[in-house]
Amino acid sequence: MHQISLSRIRTGQHLDAFFTCRKNVLLAKSPATQVGDLSSVPSRRQIPEEQEALLQQPLEEEAGGLQSSESVPAVRKVSVTLTSDWPEGSELLMTSLSNLNMASEVTWCSDHQLDELHTLMSLGSTENAVITLAKLPEEESVVVVDSAAWAAVRTQTDHQISGCTLSALEREDEDTSMLGWSLAHDTAIVPVEATAWPLYDTGQFQPFPSERPYHEILWRDWEDLSAQTADPDLGSENGPLFEFRVMSYNILAQDLVEQSPDLYLHCQPDILDWSYRLPNLLQEIQHWDPDVLCLQEVQENHYCEQLEPTFRMMGFVCVYKRRTGKKTDGCAICYKHSRFQLISASPVEYFRPGLDILNRDNVGLVLLLQPLLPEGIEQKATSPLCVANTHVLYNPRRGDIKLAQMALLLAEIDKVAKTVEGSYCPVILCGDLNAVPDSPLYKFIRNGQLFYHGMPAWKVSGQEDLSQQQHQRKLQTPLWHSCLGITDNCQYVTLCQPKKSDRHKYSRDFLLQFRFCDAACERPAHLILLEGVTDVKPDCPAHWPKHLTMVNDPNPELFFPRSPGVIRHGLNLTSAYSHFLLQEGRSEVTTMPMGLGATVDYIFYSTEPTENGNKGGRRLYRDGALKLLGRLSLLSEDVLWLANGLPNPFCSSDHLCLLASFGLEISSA
């Protein structure tokens, strides 16, 4: 006797699904899957031996009657063949789609048999739904998994369901290539011998009649935040705004896919091909239609041969910076030439020879753009817009390198975005920062300062908890050498004014002139006399001139005192995303490395600090000249699990794209 529930799968209101363009398979899962009229609850309990014996008795009797009967109602064939090594639960979702193509054909039974199945189901309890399959034709077989029964439903063509009524099928308008799998929970399994039955139509699934675009599948809502930009202190109406959209997207370089195949074992091999991924990525970008596009992991040959020509046809002007060394990918910023005009472009290389803290090949890119107002707006102007894009080092153990790379980028932004008056034009910072929300690196960008002295390096990004490791790298003061030319306020030394103009930092050659001067060779009077130590007077070398003429330092550097274990910046940045889905009560996810959801991609934008300062160590901001008008919602980890993680047949990167809409104040010229 088999305990299996075979019926049309109904799902609740919050259906999460995974669609594929190529295989056209739907893996449906619901928080409370209903099979037939029973709501099942997960369980693995087995039926006691006494109950099993009672259930087998009517099966044997009815089976005997079936063989002797001459009039058996016409039926459609039912065949479910599943092997014991099939994965269960979430493991099924990670199964290669090619394995699903080997699934057996499932056809429909007659109205009479379907009614009998429902009757038998109603006789059992909701915990143990027992269905007698003895009345099915002898040649039909059902093989079930060791500890779980699966119900498979496949919609049929008209000629396949000629013996069934609409009431029996409870058929709705749906695609003919949709296949739903649902676990019939709480059913105990009694294995029996099953008669073999030939399998039909187990080849590739037929394609959709019309391919559905990806944005209709993944349910990413647009969040309108324009009502929150109104400041009651400034009046009920805002002035005119120059509105534009910014997208940040790590598109996953193909070389990195091929270098780390173990990270993508859950993916069907053909969806990892660049020939498959490129159209998906371009379709996604074209649909959301950003005005500024910040891309990471852009492979150089793909950029030159395919991406840049395509973007040019879409109205973009592109600026690209490849990573240093032997890396083949980099960052790109593309902007619509009908909306912006380029003022300056500044690539940033994080690799600095001789500095251990800056020995990696990551890069950044900073553009200064002038918005182009539409015709008809006379005597109006907007301030320039600074757009930065970067991909910070991944290594979770080297938080010191991440901070130094970010300091270099912020120093470049400080140089590009600073106006003649000393203030900053609006800034938008995009990128894959490889740091989670509320990590020290995130707080440094958002709050403007970080006390880092003695902090474990792994803690900076918050990607992994390495507190159990015996030998941990800790951040020391100062974080980077002064020869880098960047202050602890993330500003270039040559572009900022010293606190005391009469103090200078002299060169080494200049200071070496004083090694053997009279003052250096004279023992101070208050110095404690230690024989053989402080009573020794250095002898002047023979080649040292007796009367040395002091030479002024030709290039004295301005003196900047280093802060003890703290770094700062003054850009007043905040995130365009909240990093939490209020309706679902779950964290937002932008990527799923090794199957674990995390947020590492960001869009930061410049704001103005409030009068209250900060709350609980978190600096408070309000919108200034740059206002956040809306954003494309992100997804939670459980939803992405149902989509087989990332990449999947619709999202061809291991990251989700970020999209935000901004408004820039238009003032009188």
C-alpha positions in Angstrom: 0.0 0.0 0.0 1.4 3.4 -1.0 0.7 6.5 1.0 0.8 9.1 -1.6 -1.4 12.0 -2.4 -1.9 12.6 -6.1 -3.9 15.6 -7.1 -3.6 19.1 -8.4 -1.2 21.2 -6.4 -2.6 24.3 -4.9 -0.5 26.9 -3.3 -1.2 29.7 -0.8 -1.2 33.4 -1.4 2.5 33.9 -0.9 3.8 31.6 -3.7 7.5 31.6 -4.3 8.5 30.2 -7.6 11.5 29.7 -9.8 11.1 29.9 -13.6 13.6 29.2 -16.3 13.8 30.5 -19.8 15.5 27.4 -21.3 14.2 24.5 -19.3 10.8 26.1 -18.7 10.4 24.4 -15.3 8.5 25.8 -12.3 9.6 24.6 -8.9 6.8 25.7 -6.7 6.9 25.8 -2.9 4.5 27.2 -0.4 4.6 27.7 3.3 1.5 25.5 3.6 1.2 23.3 0.5 -2.3 21.9 0.1 -2.6 18.6 -1.6 -6.2 17.8 -2.5 -8.2 19.2 0.4 -5.6 18.5 3.1 -3.1 20.9 4.5 0.0 19.0 5.2 2.6 19.6 7.9 6.1 18.3 7.6 6.7 15.1 9.4 8.7 11.9 9.1 6.8 9.6 11.5 6.3 6.0 10.5 3.0 4.1 10.8 3.1 1.6 13.6 3.2 -2.1 12.6 -0.3 -2.8 13.8 -1.7 0.0 11.7 0.4 -1.1 8.7 -1.2 -4.6 8.9 -4.6 -3.2 9.0 -3.9 -1.1 6.0 -2.5 -4.0 4.0 -5.5 -6.2 4.4 -8.0 -4.2 2.4 -5.3 -3.6 -0.2 -4.9 -7.3 -0.8 -8.6 -7.9 -1.0 -9.3 -5.0 -3.4 -6.2 -6.0 -5.5 -7.7 -9.5 -5.9 -11.0 -8.0 -6.9 -9.4 -5.8 -9.5 -7.7 -8.6 -11.3 -11.0 -10.6 -11.6 -13.0 -7.7 -12.8 -13.7 -7.4 -16.5 -15.0 -3.9 -16.6 -12.5 -1.4 -15.5 -13.2 2.3 -16.1 -11.1 3.9 -18.8 -8.3 5.7 -17.1 -5.5 8.0 -18.0 -2.1 6.5 -17.0 -0.6 7.5 -13.7 3.1 7.0 -13.4 5.5 8.6 -10.9 9.0 7.2 -10.8 11.4 8.6 -8.2 14.5 7.0 -7.0 15.6 6.8 -3.4 18.6 9.0 -4.1 16.5 12.0 -5.1 17.1 15.1 -2.9 14.5 16.4 -0.6 13.3 19.8 0.5 15.7 22.6 -0.3 18.2 20.1 -1.8 15.8 19.6 -4.7 16.0 23.2 -5.5 19.8 23.0 -5.8 19.5 20.0 -8.1 20.8 20.4 -11.7 17.8 21.0 -14.0 19.1 18.4 -16.3 18.2 15.8 -13.6 14.7 17.1 -13.7 14.4 16.3 -17.3 14.7 12.6 -16.4 11.5 12.8 -14.3 8.7 10.4 -15.3 5.6 11.4 -17.2 2.5 12.0 -15.1 -0.9 11.6 -16.7 -4.3 11.9 -15.4 -6.8 9.3 -14.1 -10.5 9.2 -14.8 -13.1 11.2 -12.9 -14.3 8.0 -11.2 -10.9 7.1 -9.9 -10.1 10.6 -8.9 -13.3 10.7 -6.8 -12.3 7.4 -5.2 -8.9 8.8 -4.3 -10.4 11.9 -2.7 -12.9 9.6 -0.8 -10.0 7.5 0.5 -8.1 10.6 1.5 -11.1 11.9 3.4 -11.2 8.6 5.4 -7.7 9.1 6.8 -6.5 11.7 9.2 -4.7 14.8 8.1 -1.5 13.5 9.7 -1.5 10.2 7.8 -3.3 10.5 4.5 -3.5 7.0 3.1 -4.6 6.4 -0.5 -5.3 2.9 -1.8 -3.9 2.5 -5.2 -5.2 -1.1 -5.8 -8.0 0.1 -8.1 -5.6 1.6 -10.5 -4.7 -0.5 -13.6 -2.3 -3.3 -12.9 0.4 -2.0 -15.2 0.7 1.4 -13.5 3.4 1.9 -10.9 4.3 4.3 -8.2 7.7 4.3 -6.7 8.2 6.6 -3.8 11.2 8.0 -2.0 12.4 6.3 1.2 11.1 8.8 3.7 8.8 11.1 1.8 6.0 10.8 -0.8 6.1 13.2 -3.7 3.1 14.3 -5.8 3.8 15.3 -9.3 1.4 17.2 -11.6 2.0 18.0 -15.2 -0.6 19.9 -17.2 -1.8 18.0 -20.2 -2.6 18.9 -23.8 -6.2 18.6 -25.0 -5.8 15.1 -26.5 -4.3 13.9 -23.2 -7.2 14.9 -21.1 -10.0 13.9 -23.3 -11.2 11.5 -20.7 -11.3 14.0 -17.8 -13.7 16.8 -17.0 -12.7 20.3 -16.0 -14.2 19.7 -12.5 -11.9 16.8 -12.0 -8.8 18.6 -13.1 -9.8 21.9 -11.5 -7.8 23.3 -14.4 -6.7 27.0 -14.7 -5.2 28.9 -17.5 -1.5 28.2 -17.3 1.5 27.4 -19.4 1.5 23.9 -20.9 5.2 23.4 -19.9 4.8 24.1 -16.2 5.7 21.3 -13.8 5.0 21.6 -10.1 6.6 19.4 -7.5 5.2 19.3 -4.0 6.1 17.2 -1.0 3.2 15.3 0.5 4.1 15.8 4.1 3.3 13.7 7.1 2.9 10.5 5.2 4.5 7.2 6.2 5.9 5.0 3.5 5.2 1.3 3.1 7.4 0.0 0.2 5.9 -2.5 -2.1 6.9 -4.2 -5.3 5.9 -2.0 -8.3 5.2 -3.2 -11.8 7.5 -1.6 -14.3 5.9 0.9 -16.7 7.5 2.4 -19.8 8.3 6.1 -19.7 7.2 8.5 -22.4 8.1 12.0 -23.3 11.1 12.3 -21.0 13.1 14.5 -23.3 13.6 18.2 -23.1 10.8 20.4 -22.0 9.0 22.4 -24.7 9.8 26.1 -24.7 7.3 28.8 -23.7 5.1 30.0 -26.4 6.3 33.5 -25.7 9.3 34.0 -23.4 8.4 36.0 -20.3 10.8 38.8 -19.4 12.7 38.4 -16.2 11.3 41.4 -14.5 7.8 39.9 -14.4 9.1 36.8 -12.6 11.3 37.9 -9.6 8.7 40.2 -8.0 11.0 43.1 -7.2 8.7 46.0 -6.4 9.5 49.7 -6.9 9.4 51.6 -3.6 8.3 55.2 -4.1 10.0 57.4 -1.5 9.2 60.8 -3.0 6.7 61.6 -0.3 9.5 61.3 2.4 11.7 63.9 0.7 9.5 66.8 1.7 11.0 68.8 4.5 8.3 70.4 6.7 10.8 73.1 7.9 11.3 74.3 4.3 7.7 74.5 3.3 5.1 72.1 1.8 6.4 72.3 -1.8 9.8 71.5 -3.1 11.5 73.3 -6.0 12.0 71.6 -9.4 14.2 68.5 -9.5 16.5 67.0 -12.0 15.4 63.3 -11.7 17.7 60.4 -12.7 18.2 56.7 -12.0 21.5 55.1 -10.8 22.1 51.3 -11.1 25.0 49.4 -9.4 25.6 45.9 -10.7 28.3 43.3 -10.2 27.8 41.3 -13.4 30.2 38.5 -12.6 33.2 38.3 -15.0 33.2 35.1 -17.1 36.9 34.5 -16.3 36.0 34.4 -12.6 33.3 31.8 -13.3 35.7 29.6 -15.0 38.4 30.0 -12.4 36.1 29.0 -9.5 33.7 26.4 -10.9 33.2 25.0 -7.4 31.2 28.1 -6.5 28.6 27.3 -9.1 27.9 23.6 -8.8 24.3 24.3 -8.1 23.9 25.8 -11.6 22.9 24.2 -14.9 26.1 24.4 -16.9 24.5 26.1 -19.9 23.2 29.0 -17.9 26.8 29.9 -16.9 27.9 30.3 -20.6 28.6 33.9 -21.5 26.4 33.5 -24.6 23.5 32.8 -22.3 24.3 35.4 -19.6 25.0 38.4 -21.8 21.5 38.7 -23.3 20.0 38.3 -19.8 22.2 41.1 -18.4 21.5 43.4 -21.3 17.7 42.8 -21.1 17.8 43.5 -17.4 19.7 46.8 -17.8 17.6 47.9 -20.7 14.4 47.2 -18.8 15.3 49.3 -15.8 16.7 52.0 -18.0 19.2 53.7 -15.7 20.7 57.1 -16.5 24.0 56.2 -14.7 25.3 52.6 -14.7 28.0 51.5 -12.3 29.3 48.0 -13.1 31.8 45.8 -11.4 33.6 42.6 -12.6 33.5 43.8 -16.2 35.8 41.6 -18.2 38.0 43.7 -20.5 37.5 41.8 -23.8 33.8 41.6 -23.2 33.7 45.3 -22.5 35.6 46.2 -25.7 33.9 43.8 -28.0 30.3 43.6 -26.8 29.3 45.7 -23.8 30.6 49.1 -24.8 29.3 48.9 -28.4 25.9 47.8 -27.1 25.8 50.5 -24.4 26.8 53.1 -27.0 23.8 52.1 -29.1 21.6 52.4 -25.9 22.8 56.0 -25.6 25.5 55.6 -23.0 29.0 57.0 -22.8 31.3 54.6 -20.9 34.5 55.0 -18.9 36.3 51.8 -18.0 39.2 50.9 -15.6 40.7 47.5 -15.6 42.3 46.0 -12.5 46.0 46.2 -12.2 48.4 43.2 -12.6 47.2 40.2 -14.5 43.5 40.6 -13.7 41.2 40.7 -16.6 38.2 42.5 -15.2 37.5 46.0 -13.8 34.9 48.7 -13.1 32.9 50.8 -15.5 30.7 53.9 -15.2 28.3 54.5 -18.0 26.1 57.6 -18.3 23.4 58.8 -20.8 24.9 61.5 -23.0 21.5 63.0 -23.3 21.3 63.5 -19.5 24.9 64.3 -18.5 28.1 65.8 -19.7 31.5 64.6 -18.5 33.6 67.1 -16.7 36.4 64.8 -15.4 37.3 61.1 -15.0 39.7 59.9 -12.3 40.7 56.2 -12.2 42.1 55.1 -8.8 44.6 52.2 -8.5 44.8 50.7 -5.0 48.0 48.9 -5.7 51.0 50.8 -4.3 54.5 49.1 -4.6 56.3 48.7 -1.3 53.2 49.0 0.9 51.9 45.7 2.3 48.6 47.3 3.2 48.0 48.3 -0.5 49.4 45.3 -2.4 46.2 44.2 -4.1 45.0 44.9 -7.7 41.5 46.4 -7.0 40.6 49.7 -8.6 38.0 52.5 -8.4 36.6 55.1 -10.7 35.4 58.7 -10.0 33.5 60.8 -12.5 32.3 64.4 -12.3 29.2 64.9 -14.4 27.2 68.0 -15.3 23.5 67.4 -15.5 21.9 68.6 -18.7 18.6 70.4 -18.1 15.9 70.0 -20.7 15.2 72.7 -23.1 12.7 75.4 -22.0 14.3 75.8 -18.5 16.1 79.1 -18.8 18.3 80.7 -16.3 18.4 77.5 -14.2 21.3 75.4 -13.2 22.3 72.4 -11.1 25.5 71.6 -9.3 27.8 68.9 -10.8 27.3 65.3 -9.6 30.2 63.2 -8.4 29.8 59.5 -9.2 32.2 56.9 -7.8 32.4 53.1 -8.4 34.6 50.5 -6.9 35.1 46.8 -6.1 36.9 46.4 -2.8 39.1 43.4 -1.9 37.1 40.2 -1.0 39.5 38.6 1.5 37.6 38.6 4.8 40.8 38.4 6.8 42.3 41.6 5.5 40.1 44.3 6.8 43.1 46.6 7.0 43.5 46.5 3.2 39.8 47.2 2.8 40.0 50.3 5.0 43.1 51.6 3.1 41.5 51.0 -0.3 38.4 52.9 0.9 40.5 55.7 2.3 42.2 56.1 -1.1 38.8 56.3 -2.9 37.4 58.8 -0.4 40.4 61.0 -0.8 39.9 61.0 -4.6 36.2 61.8 -4.1 37.2 64.6 -1.7 39.4 66.1 -4.4 36.9 65.7 -7.3 33.8 66.8 -5.4 35.2 69.7 -3.5 34.1 73.1 -4.8 36.0 76.4 -4.8 34.1 77.5 -1.7 35.3 74.4 0.2 32.0 72.5 0.3 31.1 69.4 -1.7 28.9 68.8 -4.7 26.4 65.9 -4.4 28.2 62.5 -4.3 26.9 59.0 -5.2 29.2 56.1 -4.2 28.3 52.7 -5.7 30.1 49.4 -5.6 30.7 45.9 -4.2 32.4 46.7 -0.9 32.6 43.1 0.4 31.3 44.2 3.8 28.0 43.6 5.5 25.7 46.3 7.0 26.7 47.7 10.4 30.2 46.3 10.0 33.0 48.7 11.0 33.7 49.4 7.3 30.1 50.2 6.7 29.9 52.4 9.8 33.1 54.2 8.7 31.5 55.2 5.4 28.1 56.1 6.9 29.1 57.7 10.2 32.3 59.4 9.0 34.7 58.0 11.5 36.1 54.7 12.9 38.2 53.9 15.9 40.3 51.0 14.6 43.3 50.6 16.9 43.5 47.0 18.1 40.5 45.8 16.1 40.9 42.3 14.6 41.2 42.6 10.8 38.5 40.0 10.1 36.0 42.1 12.0 36.3 45.1 9.7 34.0 43.6 7.0 31.9 41.3 9.1 31.8 38.7 6.3 33.0 35.8 8.6 33.4 35.2 12.3 37.1 34.2 12.7 37.2 34.9 16.5 38.2 31.3 17.2 41.4 31.5 15.2 44.5 31.6 17.4 46.6 34.0 15.4 44.6 37.1 14.4 45.9 40.1 12.6 45.0 43.3 14.5 45.0 46.9 13.2 47.9 49.0 14.3 48.4 52.8 14.5 48.9 54.4 12.0 46.9 52.3 9.6 49.0 53.4 6.5 52.4 55.0 6.1 52.6 58.8 5.7 54.4 58.3 2.4 51.0 57.4 0.9 50.2 61.2 1.1 46.8 60.8 2.7 45.8 62.2 6.0 43.7 60.4 8.6 40.8 62.5 7.4 41.0 60.7 4.0 42.3 63.8 2.2 45.3 64.3 0.0 48.1 66.1 1.9 48.8 68.4 -1.0 45.2 69.6 -1.2 44.4 70.5 2.4 45.7 73.2 4.7 47.7 72.3 7.9 46.4 73.3 11.3 49.6 75.2 12.0 51.3 76.7 9.0 54.6 77.2 10.7 55.1 73.5 11.2 56.7 71.4 8.4 57.7 67.8 7.8 61.2 67.9 6.6 62.8 65.4 4.3 65.2 62.7 5.5 68.2 64.0 3.6 67.8 67.4 5.3 67.5 66.0 8.8 70.6 63.8 8.3 72.7 66.9 8.1 72.3 67.3 11.9 73.7 63.9 12.9 77.1 65.1 14.0 76.5 68.8 14.7 77.7 70.3 18.0 74.2 70.2 19.5 73.8 66.5 18.7 77.2 65.6 20.2 76.7 67.5 23.4 75.3 65.5 26.4 72.3 67.2 28.0 73.0 68.3 31.6 69.9 66.6 33.0 70.7 63.3 31.4 71.4 60.5 33.9 75.0 59.4 33.7 75.3 55.8 32.8 78.9 54.6 32.3 79.4 53.3 28.8 76.0 54.5 27.7 75.2 58.2 28.2 78.8 59.3 28.7 79.8 58.2 25.2 80.3 61.0 22.8 79.8 60.1 19.1 82.8 60.5 17.0 82.5 62.4 13.8 83.5 60.3 10.8 86.6 61.3 9.0 84.8 62.2 5.8 82.4 64.5 7.8 83.3 68.2 7.2 84.4 70.1 10.3 82.4 73.2 9.4 79.1 72.0 7.9 77.1 74.5 5.9 73.4 73.9 6.5 71.3 73.7 3.4 67.6 74.6 3.4 65.2 71.8 2.5 64.1 72.5 -1.1 60.8 70.7 -0.7 59.5 70.9 2.9 56.3 69.0 3.4 53.4 70.5 5.4 53.2 68.9 8.9 50.0 67.0 9.6 49.7 65.3 13.0 48.4 61.7 12.8 45.3 60.9 14.8 45.8 58.1 17.4 43.9 55.1 16.0 41.0 56.9 14.2 40.2 57.7 10.6 37.5 60.2 9.4 35.9 61.7 6.3 33.5 64.6 5.8 31.3 63.5 2.9 28.1 62.8 5.0 27.1 59.6 3.1 24.1 57.3 3.8 22.8 54.2 2.1 19.9 54.3 -0.3 18.7 51.0 1.1 17.5 50.1 4.6 19.0 46.6 4.4 15.8 45.1 6.0 12.5 44.0 4.5 9.8 45.2 6.9 6.9 43.3 5.4 8.8 40.0 5.4 10.8 40.7 8.6 14.0 39.5 6.9 17.3 41.0 5.9 17.8 42.1 2.3 20.3 40.1 0.2 22.4 41.2 -2.7 24.4 38.0 -3.2 24.6 34.4 -2.0 28.2 33.2 -1.7 28.3 29.5 -1.0 24.5 29.5 -0.5 24.5 32.1 2.3 22.7 35.4 1.6 24.5 38.6 2.4 24.4 42.3 1.5 27.7 43.6 0.1 26.6 45.9 -2.7 25.6 49.5 -1.9 24.5 52.8 -3.3 25.6 55.6 -0.9 24.6 59.2 -1.5 25.5 62.5 0.2 23.1 64.1 2.6 23.2 66.8 5.3 23.6 66.1 9.0 20.7 66.9 11.3 20.9 69.2 14.3 20.5 66.3 16.7 23.8 64.9 15.6 23.6 61.2 16.2 21.5 58.6 17.9 23.0 55.5 19.6 26.3 56.0 17.8 24.6 56.3 14.4 24.8 59.7 12.7 21.5 61.2 11.6 21.0 62.7 8.2 18.4 64.4 6.1 18.2 64.9 2.3 20.1 68.0 1.0 20.4 69.1 -2.6 20.3 65.4 -3.6 17.1 63.6 -2.7 16.3 59.9 -2.7 13.0 59.5 -4.6 12.7 55.7 -4.9 14.5 52.4 -5.1 14.0 48.9 -6.5 13.3 46.5 -3.6 15.7 43.6 -2.9 14.9 40.0 -2.1 15.4 37.9 1.0 17.5 34.8 1.3 14.6 32.3 1.4 13.2 33.7 -1.8 16.5 33.3 -3.6 16.8 29.8 -2.3 13.6 29.0 -4.1 15.2 30.4 -7.2 18.0 28.0 -6.9 20.3 30.7 -5.5 22.4 32.9 -7.7 23.1 32.8 -10.6 19.9 31.3 -12.0 18.3 31.2 -15.5 16.8 34.6 -15.1 19.4 36.4 -13.0 22.7 35.8 -14.8 25.0 37.1 -12.1 25.8 36.0 -8.5 24.7 39.5 -7.4 21.4 41.3 -7.6 21.3 44.7 -9.2 20.7 47.8 -7.1 18.6 50.7 -8.6 17.7 54.0 -7.0 16.0 57.2 -8.3 17.3 60.6 -7.2 16.3 64.2 -7.6 18.9 67.0 -7.8 17.7 70.5 -6.9 17.5 73.0 -9.7 18.4 76.5 -8.7 18.5 79.9 -10.4 21.6 80.5 -12.4 
